[in-house]
Amino acid sequence: MIRDIPEDAEAIDVCKAVEEMINESEERGELRMLVKQVRKGRITIEQAAENANMSVEQFKRVIDDTPLQAV
């Protein structure tokens, strides 16, 4: 069945969408690793925040939002 696509429909670049999903996943993984390192006392919150290009306050929120079983 062929359907007409409305002219005002938004085009989706599937390759770009997949690339963005991969990048977001990698970012979350990197943040989890930094949280893990802070929790184990291997790096300071300040070092982790700097590595994540965040303020210390922002990184503290990431720590608070990351469940223990996720790291």
HUHUVEN-V327789 format. One record per pair of residues at least 6 apart in sequence whose C-alpha atoms are under 8 Angstrom apart, sorted by sequence separation. I is the first residue (numbers start at 1). J is the second residue. If there is no record, write none. Layout:
i->I j->J
i->I j->J
This chain:
i->37 j->43
i->38 j->44
i->49 j->55
i->50 j->56
i->38 j->45
i->49 j->56
i->52 j->59
i->49 j->58
i->38 j->48
i->46 j->56
i->49 j->59
i->45 j->56
i->48 j->59
i->35 j->48
i->34 j->48
i->45 j->59
i->45 j->60
i->31 j->52
i->35 j->62
i->35 j->63
i->31 j->62
i->35 j->66
i->32 j->66
i->36 j->71
i->35 j->71
i->32 j->70
i->33 j->71
i->32 j->71
